[in-house]
């Protein structure tokens, strides 16, 4: 048995640039005070109008509430509703003090019906109070890169210090749609749920009518207050490409989303993230001194033109310990868009075998000396090279 030696990592930054990405303005009329169309994953902006303008965002707030509720876990936990939890105005799921409801059902009620009462109950279930939950919302916002957002309510009811931007809400939605349960709930048009005291079944319907009328629509949330106006966030997927559209204070939101999404699906193309890599990894404990390394597969990237601008970072173990099998993962390549968002992570694998060195008498008491000598020779070479 060899003593475990901390593996060294080789980090290379490779840049591939093809100039500035350019695209024509979309041939649509956008009625929103602020809007954005973004590629999910890379967060590349296809179209934007006042993307950093701070505005109220109404019940699209519940995207963050749902994210934190899911990430907190305990989704099967049953909550007994109190009067304090449902003391909130606006859209309601009909929750009353004394009702029994599980956390997962709260998610459906807040996302489909936009129940302010459901959002409040979820906030209490997670944090014990609205104030503590709001603090958690703002902490999460900072963590995922929402730089111009401040939450003050869990439901989206208006408050002087409750605001966000079209860009930030798109970033939040891009994050949320990576959560399988959130994506599942967000794309659900109708759901039979059970709650009350005693519990009984009822069917709730999603307020997002584009789930039924727009090809590829997979979510996510509507919103409205007198101060905020009509707010809408949608996500649509076609042929592996997911677009996120946000409009804030838009009297023509359904039509604007259809036109913006149509424009995006026509403007964005698919290309391969090609990288000419000639890598080797040193092997310890084998007659073979190194093995060739390559990417396990060539990832795809959605871009606005045929000449993408992206960077890549290669992380590879400097030493491998025999035996090494062909196809064994030895590192990874990380691809980043020009705005720094991670596009893809691709495993690096050995392209050949490297068998364990065993002496003819079937003993290997000198293997340790052999391995340490290989390490010594390597570092000696590194020192001399420097």
C-alpha positions as CSV (number, residue, x, y, z in Angstrom):
1,X,0.0,0.0,0.0
2,X,1.3,3.4,-0.9
3,X,0.9,6.3,1.3
4,X,-1.6,8.7,-0.1
5,X,0.2,11.6,-1.8
6,X,-1.8,14.7,-2.5
7,X,-2.3,15.0,-6.3
8,X,-1.1,18.1,-8.0
9,X,-3.4,19.8,-10.4
10,X,-2.4,21.4,-13.7
11,X,-4.6,24.4,-14.4
12,X,-4.4,25.9,-17.9
13,X,-6.4,28.9,-19.0
14,X,-7.1,28.8,-22.8
15,X,-8.9,31.5,-24.5
16,X,-10.7,31.3,-27.9
17,X,-11.9,34.6,-29.2
18,X,-13.5,35.5,-32.4
19,X,-14.3,39.2,-31.9
20,X,-17.4,40.9,-30.6
21,X,-20.7,39.1,-30.8
22,X,-23.1,41.1,-32.8
23,X,-26.8,40.6,-33.7
24,X,-29.6,42.6,-35.1
25,X,-32.4,44.1,-32.9
26,X,-35.4,41.9,-32.7
27,X,-38.3,42.9,-35.0
28,X,-40.8,43.2,-32.1
29,X,-42.6,45.8,-30.1
30,X,-41.7,45.4,-26.5
31,X,-44.3,47.1,-24.1
32,X,-42.5,46.4,-20.9
33,X,-40.7,49.0,-18.7
34,X,-37.9,46.4,-18.5
35,X,-37.3,43.1,-20.2
36,X,-34.6,40.6,-21.1
37,X,-34.2,37.5,-23.2
38,X,-31.4,35.2,-22.0
39,X,-29.8,31.8,-22.8
40,X,-30.2,29.5,-19.8
41,X,-26.9,28.1,-18.7
42,X,-24.5,30.6,-20.3
43,X,-26.7,33.5,-19.2
44,X,-25.8,35.2,-22.5
45,X,-28.2,38.1,-23.2
46,X,-29.9,38.0,-26.6
47,X,-32.1,41.1,-26.1
48,X,-32.5,43.6,-23.3
49,X,-34.4,46.7,-22.5
50,X,-33.6,48.6,-19.3
51,X,-32.3,45.3,-17.8
52,X,-30.8,46.9,-14.7
53,X,-33.8,49.2,-13.9
54,X,-35.0,48.5,-10.3
55,X,-38.7,47.7,-10.3
56,X,-41.2,45.8,-8.2
57,X,-41.6,42.2,-9.4
58,X,-44.9,41.1,-7.8
59,X,-45.4,37.3,-7.5
60,X,-42.4,36.4,-9.6
61,X,-40.8,36.8,-6.2
62,X,-42.2,33.3,-5.4
63,X,-39.5,31.8,-7.6
64,X,-37.0,32.6,-4.9
65,X,-39.4,31.5,-2.2
66,X,-39.8,28.1,-4.0
67,X,-36.1,27.7,-4.5
68,X,-35.3,28.2,-0.8
69,X,-38.2,25.9,0.3
70,X,-37.0,23.1,-2.0
71,X,-33.3,23.5,-0.9
72,X,-34.4,23.4,2.8
73,X,-35.7,19.9,2.2
74,X,-38.3,18.1,4.4
75,X,-40.8,18.4,1.6
76,X,-43.1,15.7,3.0
77,X,-43.3,17.4,6.4
78,X,-46.8,18.3,7.4
79,X,-47.5,21.9,8.5
80,X,-50.3,22.9,10.8
81,X,-51.4,26.4,9.6
82,X,-51.7,29.2,12.1
83,X,-53.6,32.4,11.8
84,X,-50.3,34.4,11.9
85,X,-49.0,32.4,8.9
86,X,-51.9,33.3,6.6
87,X,-52.4,36.9,7.7
88,X,-51.6,38.2,4.2
89,X,-53.7,39.9,1.6
90,X,-53.9,39.2,-2.1
91,X,-54.1,36.0,-4.1
92,X,-55.0,33.1,-1.9
93,X,-55.0,29.3,-1.9
94,X,-57.8,29.3,0.7
95,X,-55.6,28.2,3.6
96,X,-57.1,28.6,7.0
97,X,-55.8,28.3,10.6
98,X,-55.9,24.7,11.6
99,X,-55.4,23.3,8.0
100,X,-52.9,20.5,7.5
101,X,-50.7,20.8,4.4
102,X,-47.3,19.3,3.4
103,X,-44.5,21.5,2.2
104,X,-44.5,20.1,-1.4
105,X,-48.2,21.0,-1.7
106,X,-47.3,24.5,-0.6
107,X,-44.9,24.7,-3.6
108,X,-47.6,23.8,-6.1
109,X,-50.1,26.3,-4.4
110,X,-47.6,29.2,-4.6
111,X,-46.3,28.5,-8.1
112,X,-49.5,27.5,-9.9
113,X,-52.2,29.4,-8.0
114,X,-49.8,32.1,-6.8
115,X,-51.1,31.8,-3.3
116,X,-49.6,34.5,-1.1
117,X,-50.8,32.5,1.9
118,X,-48.9,29.4,0.7
119,X,-45.8,31.5,0.2
120,X,-46.1,32.8,3.8
121,X,-46.7,29.4,5.3
122,X,-43.6,28.1,3.4
123,X,-41.5,30.9,4.8
124,X,-42.6,30.1,8.3
125,X,-41.9,26.4,7.7
126,X,-38.4,27.1,6.6
127,X,-37.3,29.9,8.9
128,X,-39.9,30.4,11.6
129,X,-40.7,33.9,10.6
130,X,-41.1,36.2,7.6
131,X,-38.2,38.4,8.7
132,X,-35.7,35.5,9.0
133,X,-36.9,34.1,5.6
134,X,-36.4,37.4,3.9
135,X,-32.9,37.6,5.3
136,X,-32.3,34.2,3.7
137,X,-33.7,35.4,0.4
138,X,-31.3,38.3,0.3
139,X,-28.4,36.1,1.2
140,X,-29.2,33.7,-1.6
141,X,-29.6,36.5,-4.0
142,X,-26.1,37.7,-3.3
143,X,-24.7,34.1,-3.6
144,X,-26.2,33.6,-7.1
145,X,-25.2,37.0,-8.5
146,X,-28.4,39.1,-8.2
147,X,-26.6,42.4,-7.6
148,X,-29.5,44.9,-7.9
149,X,-32.2,43.0,-5.9
150,X,-33.6,43.4,-2.4
151,X,-36.4,41.2,-1.1
152,X,-38.8,42.4,1.6
153,X,-41.7,39.9,1.3
154,X,-41.9,36.2,0.6
155,X,-45.1,36.5,-1.5
156,X,-44.2,39.4,-3.7
157,X,-46.6,41.9,-2.1
158,X,-45.3,45.5,-2.7
159,X,-43.0,47.1,-0.2
160,X,-40.7,50.2,-0.5
161,X,-37.6,48.0,-0.3
162,X,-38.8,45.1,-2.4
163,X,-37.4,45.3,-5.9
164,X,-35.3,43.6,-8.5
165,X,-34.3,43.9,-12.2
166,X,-35.1,42.0,-15.4
167,X,-31.5,40.8,-15.5
168,X,-31.4,39.6,-11.9
169,X,-34.8,37.8,-12.2
170,X,-33.5,36.0,-15.3
171,X,-30.4,35.0,-13.4
172,X,-32.6,33.7,-10.6
173,X,-34.8,31.8,-13.0
174,X,-31.7,30.2,-14.8
175,X,-30.6,29.0,-11.4
176,X,-34.1,27.8,-10.4
177,X,-34.7,25.8,-13.6
178,X,-31.6,23.7,-12.8
179,X,-33.5,22.3,-9.8
180,X,-35.5,19.3,-11.1
181,X,-38.4,19.7,-8.7
182,X,-38.7,23.4,-9.4
183,X,-38.7,22.7,-13.2
184,X,-41.3,20.0,-12.7
185,X,-43.7,22.2,-10.7
186,X,-43.1,25.2,-12.9
187,X,-44.1,23.2,-16.0
188,X,-47.3,21.7,-14.5
189,X,-50.5,23.2,-15.9
190,X,-53.0,21.4,-13.5
191,X,-52.5,19.5,-10.3
192,X,-54.8,17.8,-7.8
193,X,-53.6,18.6,-4.3
194,X,-54.9,17.7,-0.9
195,X,-55.0,19.9,2.2
196,X,-57.5,21.3,4.8
197,X,-59.0,20.2,8.1
198,X,-60.1,17.6,7.3
199,X,-58.0,17.3,4.1
200,X,-59.8,17.0,0.8
201,X,-58.7,17.0,-2.9
202,X,-58.9,20.1,-5.1
203,X,-57.6,20.8,-8.5
204,X,-55.5,23.9,-9.1
205,X,-54.5,25.5,-12.4
206,X,-51.4,27.3,-13.4
207,X,-51.9,31.1,-14.2
208,X,-49.3,30.8,-17.0
209,X,-51.5,30.2,-20.0
210,X,-48.6,30.0,-22.4
211,X,-48.0,26.5,-21.0
212,X,-50.9,25.5,-23.3
213,X,-50.4,27.7,-26.2
214,X,-46.6,28.2,-26.9
215,X,-44.5,25.4,-28.3
216,X,-41.8,24.3,-25.8
217,X,-43.1,26.4,-22.9
218,X,-41.8,24.9,-19.6
219,X,-42.6,27.6,-17.0
220,X,-42.2,29.7,-14.9
221,X,-44.3,32.4,-13.1
222,X,-46.8,35.3,-13.4
223,X,-47.2,38.3,-11.2
224,X,-49.4,41.4,-10.7
225,X,-49.9,44.2,-8.3
226,X,-51.1,47.7,-9.0
227,X,-47.7,49.1,-8.3
228,X,-45.8,46.4,-10.2
229,X,-48.1,46.1,-13.2
230,X,-48.1,42.8,-15.1
231,X,-44.9,40.8,-14.6
232,X,-44.1,37.6,-16.4
233,X,-41.2,35.2,-16.5
234,X,-41.2,32.3,-18.9
235,X,-38.8,29.6,-20.0
236,X,-39.1,27.6,-23.2
237,X,-37.1,24.8,-24.6
238,X,-36.6,23.6,-28.2
239,X,-33.9,21.1,-29.4
240,X,-31.9,21.4,-26.2
241,X,-31.9,25.2,-26.1
242,X,-33.7,26.8,-23.2
243,X,-34.5,30.5,-23.3
244,X,-35.6,32.7,-20.4
245,X,-37.7,35.7,-20.9
246,X,-38.5,38.4,-18.3
247,X,-40.9,41.4,-18.6
248,X,-41.6,43.7,-15.8
249,X,-44.6,46.1,-15.9
250,X,-45.8,45.0,-19.3
251,X,-49.5,45.4,-20.3
252,X,-48.9,43.2,-23.3
253,X,-46.8,40.5,-21.7
254,X,-48.3,37.4,-23.3
255,X,-47.7,38.7,-26.8
256,X,-44.3,40.2,-26.0
257,X,-43.1,36.9,-24.7
258,X,-44.2,35.0,-27.7
259,X,-42.4,37.4,-30.0
260,X,-39.3,37.6,-28.0
261,X,-39.0,33.9,-27.7
262,X,-39.6,33.4,-31.4
263,X,-36.9,35.8,-32.1
264,X,-34.5,34.1,-29.7
265,X,-35.0,30.6,-31.2
266,X,-34.3,32.0,-34.6
267,X,-31.2,34.0,-33.6
268,X,-29.4,31.4,-31.5
269,X,-27.5,28.6,-33.2
270,X,-25.8,25.4,-31.9
271,X,-22.0,24.8,-32.3
272,X,-19.4,22.5,-30.8
273,X,-17.0,23.6,-28.2
274,X,-13.9,22.4,-29.9
275,X,-10.5,22.4,-28.1
276,X,-7.2,21.1,-29.6
277,X,-5.8,19.4,-26.5
278,X,-2.6,17.2,-26.5
279,X,-2.3,16.2,-22.9
280,X,-0.5,13.5,-21.0
281,X,-0.7,12.4,-17.4
282,X,2.3,10.8,-15.6
283,X,1.8,7.3,-14.2
284,X,3.4,6.0,-11.0
285,X,3.7,2.2,-10.5
286,X,3.7,1.1,-14.1
287,X,6.3,0.5,-16.8
288,X,4.4,3.0,-18.9
289,X,5.5,6.4,-17.8
290,X,2.5,8.3,-19.0
291,X,-0.9,8.0,-20.7
292,X,-2.6,10.2,-23.4
293,X,-5.6,12.1,-22.1
294,X,-8.6,13.5,-24.1
295,X,-12.0,14.9,-23.5
296,X,-14.7,12.3,-23.1
297,X,-17.0,14.1,-25.5
298,X,-17.2,17.4,-27.4
299,X,-19.9,19.5,-25.7
300,X,-22.3,21.7,-27.5
301,X,-22.8,25.5,-27.1
302,X,-25.6,27.8,-28.1
303,X,-24.4,31.1,-29.5
304,X,-25.7,34.2,-31.3
305,X,-23.3,33.8,-34.2
306,X,-21.0,31.3,-35.7
307,X,-17.8,32.6,-34.0
308,X,-18.2,32.0,-30.3
309,X,-16.1,33.8,-27.7
310,X,-15.4,31.6,-24.7
311,X,-12.6,30.4,-22.3
312,X,-11.7,27.0,-21.0
313,X,-9.8,25.8,-17.9
314,X,-8.2,22.4,-17.8
315,X,-7.8,20.6,-14.5
316,X,-5.8,17.3,-14.6
317,X,-4.2,15.1,-12.0
318,X,-0.5,15.4,-12.4
319,X,0.1,11.8,-11.2
320,X,-1.9,8.7,-11.7
321,X,-1.3,5.5,-9.8
322,X,-1.3,2.2,-11.7
323,X,-3.3,0.4,-12.8
324,X,-5.0,3.0,-15.0
325,X,-7.8,1.8,-17.3
326,X,-8.7,3.3,-20.6
327,X,-11.7,5.6,-20.2
328,X,-10.8,6.3,-16.5
329,X,-11.6,9.9,-15.5
330,X,-8.4,11.9,-14.7
331,X,-9.6,15.5,-14.7
332,X,-12.0,17.8,-16.4
333,X,-12.3,20.8,-18.8
334,X,-14.5,23.7,-17.7
335,X,-15.9,26.0,-20.4
336,X,-17.0,29.6,-19.7
337,X,-18.9,32.1,-21.7
338,X,-17.5,35.6,-22.2
339,X,-19.5,36.8,-19.1
340,X,-17.8,34.3,-16.9
341,X,-20.7,31.9,-16.5
342,X,-19.9,28.2,-16.7
343,X,-21.2,26.6,-19.9
344,X,-20.1,23.0,-19.5
345,X,-17.9,20.7,-17.6
346,X,-16.5,17.8,-19.6
347,X,-14.5,14.8,-18.0
348,X,-11.0,14.2,-19.2
349,X,-10.3,10.5,-19.6
350,X,-7.3,8.3,-20.1
351,X,-7.0,7.2,-23.7
352,X,-5.0,4.0,-22.9
353,X,-4.3,1.4,-20.2
354,X,-1.3,1.5,-17.9
355,X,-0.9,-1.8,-16.0
356,X,0.6,-2.2,-12.6
357,X,4.3,-3.1,-12.6
358,X,4.8,-6.5,-10.9
359,X,8.2,-8.2,-10.6
360,X,8.6,-11.7,-12.0
361,X,8.7,-13.4,-8.5
362,X,5.2,-11.9,-7.8
363,X,6.6,-9.7,-5.0
364,X,6.4,-6.0,-5.1
365,X,8.4,-4.9,-2.1
366,X,10.5,-2.6,-4.3
367,X,7.4,-0.9,-5.8
368,X,7.4,1.8,-3.1
369,X,11.0,2.6,-3.9
370,X,10.2,2.6,-7.6
371,X,7.3,5.0,-7.1
372,X,9.2,7.4,-4.9
373,X,12.1,7.4,-7.3
374,X,9.7,8.4,-10.1
375,X,8.4,11.2,-8.0
376,X,12.0,12.3,-7.1
377,X,13.0,12.2,-10.7
378,X,10.0,14.3,-11.7
379,X,10.6,17.0,-9.1
380,X,14.3,17.0,-9.9
381,X,13.4,17.6,-13.5
382,X,11.0,20.4,-12.5
383,X,13.7,22.1,-10.4
384,X,16.3,21.9,-13.1
385,X,13.8,23.2,-15.7
386,X,13.2,26.2,-13.5
